[in-house]
């Protein structure tokens, strides 16, 4: 039995995490939360891409009060992200937040944390207890002679223990670091020491390019050990990119099915079409098509059919024309400019 099958089940709006439930995909808006129209527009795009839980920053009263209106227009659970002001946590819950994210170390005194926990308890709202390597307490840095995985885990368990002492256990734990291997080590140390589900991510991982590489390695190593109940791929860019990356990571690890997987060749001197552009167009086109199949995009008609044999359907480009391929068998030749549309129609009519 994996760690994630043994964690406590936590209900966030209409989504359950922990206890062996599917690893849920999260993202965070980058709009001003008080701008309801812009925030809702972004959340609806995230929903369409496959986001299952969304987080919004709540730095002020206007943002906290906006949650009520935002909730009316979206269809997934909303998490309020709180940094320093405990009053914003309370106001966010009063306005309908499905979960709050706090770092008790940033909230202030024990009394303030207790005030937040009391409202959460009254409304049965989950609390995500977050600890980042960048905000590790000075005494733990000194104890472990620097920022370490051991220090991050001790900090998180201390915060959890404090909230448990206040009589509340509707909790999710998050321990993050921009150091990929430190983050992996911290999750390995934490797994089994607590019954609560874990929110996993590599914080401040970077741009879509570097962030995807760091997140794939870090999340892959953690998730493949059976650790982690919900994930966020943190990228500097359009948050919709985070959803595409998260889905691909989960599918690659066998933790999620559904959605079209696009495979494409790396190109070589035989390539006679703009394969880089074509592969990108195919990947974008299939994002919203709900099929659980593999699509191949190949650069030449010489090796294309053979290389695409493991795919359910594929296209291979030539000079001015291309091939439509199914299970490695050539179905027909297609003019180059019609390749993309031919593939689209085949996918839309798949199984009919």
N, C-alpha and C positions, 0 to 999 in steps of 0.2 A: 504494500500500500504506500503510495507517495505521500509526501508531506501535505500537498494541497488537498488530498482526499481526507486528511485528518483535521483540517482547520475548521474552526467554528463558522457556521453559515451566518452571514450578515446580509440583511435586506436593505438595499439602497433604492428607494422608490420602488419600481417594479422589477429591479434586477437583483439577483442573488449572487453573491460571490462566496468562495470558500466551500469546504465540504465536498470537493470534487466537482462543483459546478464549472461550466466552461470558463476559461480565463477571459475576463471581460476586458474590452478595449476602451481606453479613456483618451481624452484630449483636453486641452485647455484653450479657451478663447483668448485672443489677443486684442480684442476691442475694449474700449472703456465700457464697463458693465452698465453704467448709468445710461449709456446710449442704447436703449432697448432695441430700436430698429436694427442697428448694425450688429448687435450681439445675437439677436434672434436669427438674422440672415445667415450669420456664420454658423450658428448651431444647426440650422436646418441643412446646410451644406455638409456639416460633419455627420449628421444623422444619415444623409443619403449615401455617404461614403462608407458607413458601417460603424460609426461611433456609438457606444452603448452607455457611456457615462460621460458627462461633460462638467468641467470645473471652470468657475468664473472668479476672478479676483474681487474681493470686497474690501477696498481700502477706506471707504467713507460711507456716510449715511445714505447718500443718493444711490450708491451701488447696491447697498443692502435692501433698500426699498424697491429697487428695480427688479429684484428677483421675483417678486409677486407677479408682475406683468409678464416677465420673460417666461415664467412657468406656464402661463396660460397658452403660450404659442408654440411650445416645444413638446417633444414626445419621449424624451429620455431623462433620467434622473440628473439633477443639478447639484453640484457640490460647491459650497462657498469656501473660497480660499482666504484664510485669515492670517495676517502676519503679526501685528502688535496689539491691536485694540480689541480687547475682549468684548467690549460693547457691540462691536460689529458682528461678532460671532452670534451673540444673543439676538440681535436685530435680524440677521440673516435667517436664523431659525424661525423667528416669529413671522417672517415673510415667506416661509415655505421651502427653505433649502432642504434637500433630501439627505444631506450629509454635510459636515463641516470638516475642514482640514486645518489643524492648528499645530504649532510647535509650542508645547507648554512652556518651554524655556524662554520663548519670546513674548508670551502673554503677560508675564509679570509675576505677581505674588500668588501664593497658593490659593488665597481667597478669590482671586480673579478667575483662576482655573476652575475652582469649585463653583463659582457662579455660572460659568459656561456649562459645566457638567450637569448642574441642577436642571437647567432648561432642556438640555439634550435628554436627560432622564425623563422629564415630564412628557416630552414629545416623542420619546423613543427614536431619536435621531442618531445615527452612527457618527462616531468621531474618528477621523483619521489622524493618528498621532504621527507627525512627521519629524524626522531628525535628518539634517544634512551635514555632511562632513565639514562644510564651510562655517557652520554655526555651532560646532562642538564646544562644550563648556571648557573653560580654561583649566579647571582642575583635572579633567579627563585627558586633556592634551599633555599636561605635566605628568600625570600618572603613567601614561603609555609612551612618554617621550616623543610626542608628536601626534598628528591625526592618524589614527589607525582603525582598522575594522573592529578590533576589540573595543575601542573607545566608543565607536558609533553604536555598537550593539548594547553596551552597558548604558549609554545615554537613553536609548529607546526603551529598554526594559525598566529603567528608573521612572520614566514618564508614564509608562503603562501601569506600573505598580502604584504610582500616586493616584491615578484615576480609579484603579480598582479599589483602593482604600476609601475612595469617595462613594463606593457602592455601584460602580458602573462598569459594564464589560461589553458594551456594544461598540467594539473597537476594531479598527483596521490599522496596521502598522506600515510605515514607510521609512526605509533607511536608504538614503541616496548619497552618491558621491560622483564627481566628474572623473574620478580615477576608476577606470573600468574594473581592474583586477581587485582593487580594494572593495569595491561594491560587491563583486562576486563573493569574495571572502566573507564579507559581513553577512550576506544572506545565508551562506553555508553555516556560519556560527549561530545565527538566530533561529534557523529552522529547527523545530523540535523543542525549543526553549519556551515557546509561547503557543497558545492555541489559536491565536488570532490570524485571520487571513492577511497576506502581505501584498501591498501595492509595490510593484517593481518598476524601476526606471533608472536610466543613467542620466543624472541631472546635468544641465549645461553641456550637453554632448556636442553641440555645434550646429553647423549648417546641414542642409539636406544631405550633402555628400559625406562629410566626415561624421556627422551625427548618426547617419544610418549605419556606417561601419562600426562605430563604437557601440551603438545600441544593439546591433545584431550579434556582436560578439558577447557583450555583457548579458543581455537578456537570454540569448541562446544558451550560454553556460549555466545560468541560473534556472531557467525554465526546464531545461533538459534533465535537471536533477530532481524534478518533481516539486520545485519550489516556486511559489508565486501564484496569486489568485486573480490579479488584475494588473494590467500594464499600461504605461504611457511611454511612447517613444518621443522624447523631447527634442524637437528640431527648431532651429532658427529659420522660420519661414511660414508659409501658409499651413495652419494646423491640419488641414485635410491631408497633407502629405504624411502626417504622423499616423493617420488611420490606415492608409495604403501600406505603409511600412509595417505596422503592427500586425495587420492581417497576413502579410507575406511571411513574417517571422513565425507566427503561430502555425500557418499552413506548412511551412518548411519543417517544423518540428513535429508535425503530425498532431497538433493540438487543436486544429480547426479545419473543418472541411467546407467546401463550397467556395464559389468564386473561380473565375477562369485563371489558370496559371499560364503565363506567356513565357515561352523559351525562345531564344534567338541565338543565331551563331555570331561569333565575335568579328566576323568579316575577314576577308583576305583578298589577295590580288585577283581572285576569280569573281569577286562581287561586282555585278554590273548594274546594280540599282542603288538608290540611296537607302540602304538598309537601316541605318541609324534612325533616319526620319520615319521610315515605315514602321519599324518596331515600336517607336514611341507613339505613333498614331494608333497602332493596334492596342497597345497597353492602355491608352486613354479610352479607346472605344469600348473595350470589354469590361471596364471597371463597373458598369452598372448592369451587366448582363448576368442574371442569376443561374449560371451553369457551373457544374463541378467537373470541368474538363481541362485538358491541356492543349494549348494552341502553339504551334511552331511557326516562327518567321525566319526563313532561310534566305541566304544571299545569292545562291546560285542553283541552276537547274541540274548541275552535275551530281553533287552530293546531297542536295536538298531532300529528295524523297527518302533516301536511306537514313539521313540524320533525323528526319522528322517521324521516323517509324513509331517511336514511342508516344508521339502526340496523337490526340484524337483527330485533329484537323490541322492543316498548315498551309502556308503559301511559300513559294520559292520564286525568287526573281531571276529574270534573264535579261537579254537585250530587247527592250521594247515589249516584252511579254513575260508572263509568269505562269506558274503551275498551281492549281488547287490540288491539295493532297489530303487523303484520308487514310490513316493507319499505314502510311508509307506507300500507298498506291496512288498513282496519278489519276485524278478524276477528269480534269480537262485543262486545256491551255486558256489563259485569259490575257487580254491586253494589259500592259503594265498599269495604265491609268485606272483600270477597273478592278485591280487586285483587292484593294481595301474594301470597296463596296461589295464585291463578291463574297469576301469572307464575312462581312457583317450580315448579309442576307442568309448565308449558311447558318450562322450562329442563331439568328432570330428564328429560323425555322427548324432548329435542332430538335430532333425527336418527334417532329410532326409527320 
